[in-house]
Amino acid sequence: MKSLIIILCLLPMLHSAGQDNLKLLTGYAPLKGFVVEHSLMIGLLVGKHHLITVSPGYTHDNRKVRERWCGLSPSQNLYPFLVYHGPVIRAGYEFRFFEYIIVGGDLFYKHLSNSGHTFLDSEGDHGGIEFTRDEISTVYGWHVNLGLLFNLECIHIFLNPSIGLGKTYKQRTYTTTAFEPVWPADYDIPLGTFKKNLQYFSFFPNFTIGFVIGK
């Protein structure tokens, strides 16, 4: 529910819209969907400049990408890579100016989990550990975005490539049920249930394709 605060703050804009044209927009981000998250953007465009959005979605476990790009994570123990699944909700606002530039941001909330997943972790020259873990995580944060807008008005379609910067807060509760060194290691991962809070920044590209409903 916290992620909907931004919408409540922007509702007075609707009252003052007067004779402004209201349009309903829907959109999907195929790049994000392929890698980590399927979500449907539902937006209300007030006049030509103000867009209020809600995006319900679902984070999915992506085995193919994880196996190919697992090296992007510095530690599977601290930052498990593409192993979670669960619902996500986003609420956002965009300002459109010069007809083709978009500046905006959103708040998001996720409830994620993974069950019985086996990880292979290493720490430099210290060897490696294989361990099995169950986890439930609460994830929330914010993003700011800068993008371009390409309107194909004749077929009511818009394209929106963008880049984003955000901060994520993650509350992890995980249980490690087994571990085994897979080559000489001078560290281990303790068994049992633990809680850990993380926060980190992220920088990412995105691409949205959408449809305009309304004249």
C-alpha positions as CSV (number, residue, x, y, z in Angstrom):
1,M,0.0,0.0,0.0
2,K,2.9,2.4,0.6
3,S,3.7,2.4,-3.0
4,L,0.3,4.0,-3.8
5,I,1.1,7.1,-1.8
6,I,2.4,8.8,-4.9
7,I,-0.9,8.4,-6.7
8,L,-2.9,9.9,-3.8
9,C,-0.5,12.9,-3.8
10,L,-1.2,13.5,-7.5
11,L,-5.0,13.0,-7.5
12,P,-5.6,16.8,-7.1
13,M,-4.2,17.2,-10.6
14,L,-7.2,15.3,-12.0
15,H,-9.6,17.8,-10.3
16,S,-7.8,20.7,-12.0
17,A,-7.6,19.1,-15.3
18,G,-10.7,20.9,-16.4
19,Q,-11.1,20.5,-20.2
20,D,-7.8,18.7,-20.5
21,N,-8.0,15.5,-22.5
22,L,-7.7,12.3,-20.4
23,K,-6.2,9.2,-22.1
24,L,-5.7,5.7,-20.8
25,L,-2.4,4.0,-21.6
26,T,-1.1,0.5,-21.2
27,G,2.4,-0.7,-21.6
28,Y,4.8,-3.6,-21.3
29,A,8.6,-3.7,-20.9
30,P,9.8,-6.8,-22.9
31,L,13.5,-6.5,-21.9
32,K,12.6,-6.5,-18.2
33,G,10.1,-9.2,-18.8
34,F,12.7,-11.4,-20.5
35,V,15.2,-11.0,-17.7
36,V,13.3,-10.7,-14.4
37,E,9.8,-9.2,-14.2
38,H,6.5,-9.3,-16.1
39,S,4.4,-6.3,-15.4
40,L,1.6,-4.3,-17.0
41,M,1.7,-0.6,-16.9
42,I,-1.7,1.1,-16.6
43,G,-1.5,4.9,-16.9
44,L,-3.8,7.9,-17.0
45,L,-2.4,10.8,-19.1
46,V,-3.8,14.2,-18.0
47,G,-3.5,16.7,-20.8
48,K,-0.2,16.3,-22.7
49,H,2.3,16.3,-19.9
50,H,1.2,14.4,-16.7
51,L,1.1,10.6,-16.6
52,I,0.1,8.7,-13.4
53,T,0.8,5.0,-13.5
54,V,0.2,1.8,-11.6
55,S,2.1,-1.4,-12.6
56,P,1.2,-4.7,-11.1
57,G,3.5,-7.5,-12.0
58,Y,5.3,-10.7,-11.1
59,T,9.1,-11.4,-10.6
60,H,10.1,-14.8,-12.1
61,D,13.1,-17.2,-11.6
62,N,15.1,-17.0,-14.8
63,R,17.3,-20.1,-14.9
64,K,18.7,-19.6,-18.4
65,V,19.9,-16.0,-17.8
66,R,21.1,-16.9,-14.3
67,E,23.3,-19.7,-15.6
68,R,24.8,-17.6,-18.3
69,W,25.4,-14.4,-16.4
70,C,25.7,-15.5,-12.7
71,G,29.1,-13.8,-12.7
72,L,27.3,-10.4,-12.5
73,S,26.7,-11.1,-8.8
74,P,29.7,-10.7,-6.6
75,S,28.4,-13.2,-4.1
76,Q,25.4,-15.6,-4.3
77,N,25.4,-15.7,-0.6
78,L,24.8,-11.9,-0.2
79,Y,23.2,-11.1,-3.6
80,P,21.4,-14.1,-5.1
81,F,21.0,-13.6,-8.8
82,L,17.6,-14.2,-10.5
83,V,16.4,-16.9,-8.2
84,Y,13.3,-15.1,-6.7
85,H,9.7,-15.2,-7.6
86,G,6.7,-13.3,-6.3
87,P,4.4,-10.3,-6.8
88,V,5.4,-6.7,-7.3
89,I,3.5,-3.4,-7.5
90,R,4.8,-0.1,-8.8
91,A,3.2,3.4,-8.6
92,G,4.8,6.2,-10.6
93,Y,4.6,9.7,-12.2
94,E,6.0,11.0,-15.5
95,F,6.3,14.5,-16.9
96,R,6.5,14.8,-20.7
97,F,7.9,17.8,-22.3
98,F,9.1,18.9,-25.8
99,E,6.8,16.1,-27.0
100,Y,9.6,13.5,-26.9
101,I,11.4,13.7,-23.5
102,I,10.2,12.0,-20.3
103,V,11.3,12.5,-16.7
104,G,9.7,10.5,-14.0
105,G,10.0,8.1,-11.1
106,D,8.3,5.4,-9.2
107,L,8.0,3.6,-5.9
108,F,7.9,-0.2,-5.8
109,Y,7.2,-3.1,-3.4
110,K,7.9,-6.8,-3.8
111,H,7.3,-9.9,-1.8
112,L,9.8,-12.5,-3.0
113,S,10.9,-16.0,-2.2
114,N,12.8,-19.0,-3.3
115,S,12.7,-22.5,-1.9
116,G,15.3,-25.3,-1.8
117,H,17.6,-23.5,-4.2
118,T,21.2,-24.8,-4.4
119,F,23.9,-22.1,-4.9
120,L,27.6,-22.3,-5.9
121,D,29.6,-19.5,-4.3
122,S,33.2,-18.5,-4.3
123,E,35.3,-15.8,-2.8
124,G,38.3,-15.0,-4.9
125,D,41.2,-17.5,-4.2
126,H,39.5,-18.9,-1.0
127,G,37.8,-21.8,-2.8
128,G,34.1,-22.4,-3.2
129,I,31.0,-23.6,-1.3
130,E,27.8,-25.2,-2.5
131,F,24.8,-24.5,-0.2
132,T,21.1,-25.0,-0.2
133,R,18.7,-22.2,1.0
134,D,15.1,-21.2,1.5
135,E,14.4,-17.5,1.6
136,I,11.6,-14.9,1.9
137,S,12.4,-11.2,1.2
138,T,10.6,-7.9,1.4
139,V,11.9,-5.5,-1.2
140,Y,11.0,-1.8,-1.7
141,G,12.5,1.3,-3.0
142,W,12.4,4.0,-5.7
143,H,13.6,4.7,-9.2
144,V,14.1,7.9,-11.3
145,N,14.0,7.6,-15.1
146,L,15.0,9.7,-18.1
147,G,13.7,8.5,-21.4
148,L,12.5,9.4,-25.0
149,L,9.0,9.1,-26.3
150,F,8.1,8.1,-29.9
151,N,4.4,8.3,-30.7
152,L,3.0,6.4,-33.6
153,E,-0.3,8.2,-33.5
154,C,-1.8,6.6,-36.6
155,I,-1.8,3.2,-34.9
156,H,-2.1,4.4,-31.2
157,I,1.3,2.9,-30.2
158,F,4.1,4.6,-28.3
159,L,7.8,3.5,-27.7
160,N,9.7,4.6,-24.6
161,P,13.5,3.7,-24.3
162,S,14.9,4.9,-21.0
163,I,17.6,4.7,-18.4
164,G,17.0,4.6,-14.7
165,L,18.7,5.0,-11.3
166,G,17.3,3.7,-8.1
167,K,17.8,2.6,-4.6
168,T,16.6,-0.7,-3.2
169,Y,16.0,-1.8,0.4
170,K,15.9,-5.5,1.0
171,Q,14.9,-7.4,4.2
172,R,16.0,-11.0,3.9
173,T,15.0,-14.0,6.1
174,Y,16.7,-17.1,4.9
175,T,17.4,-20.7,6.1
176,T,20.6,-22.5,5.0
177,T,19.9,-26.2,5.2
178,A,23.1,-27.7,3.8
179,F,26.6,-26.7,2.6
180,E,29.6,-28.5,1.2
181,P,33.0,-27.3,0.0
182,V,33.4,-28.1,-3.7
183,W,37.1,-27.3,-3.8
184,P,39.5,-26.3,-0.9
185,A,37.9,-23.4,1.0
186,D,38.9,-21.6,4.2
187,Y,35.5,-20.3,5.0
188,D,32.0,-21.8,5.4
189,I,28.4,-20.7,5.5
190,P,26.6,-21.4,8.8
191,L,23.5,-23.5,8.9
192,G,20.3,-22.1,10.4
193,T,17.9,-19.2,10.0
194,F,19.2,-15.6,9.7
195,K,17.9,-12.1,9.0
196,K,19.8,-9.6,7.0
197,N,19.0,-6.1,5.7
198,L,20.6,-4.7,2.6
199,Q,20.5,-1.5,0.6
200,Y,22.1,-0.7,-2.7
201,F,21.9,1.5,-5.8
202,S,21.2,0.2,-9.3
203,F,21.5,1.6,-12.8
204,F,19.6,0.0,-15.7
205,P,18.2,0.4,-19.2
206,N,14.6,-0.2,-20.0
207,F,12.3,-0.2,-23.0
208,T,8.5,0.0,-23.0
209,I,6.0,-0.5,-25.8
210,G,2.5,0.6,-25.2
211,F,-1.0,1.5,-26.5
212,V,-3.0,4.7,-26.2
213,I,-6.7,4.3,-25.5
214,G,-8.5,7.5,-26.3
215,K,-8.4,10.2,-29.0
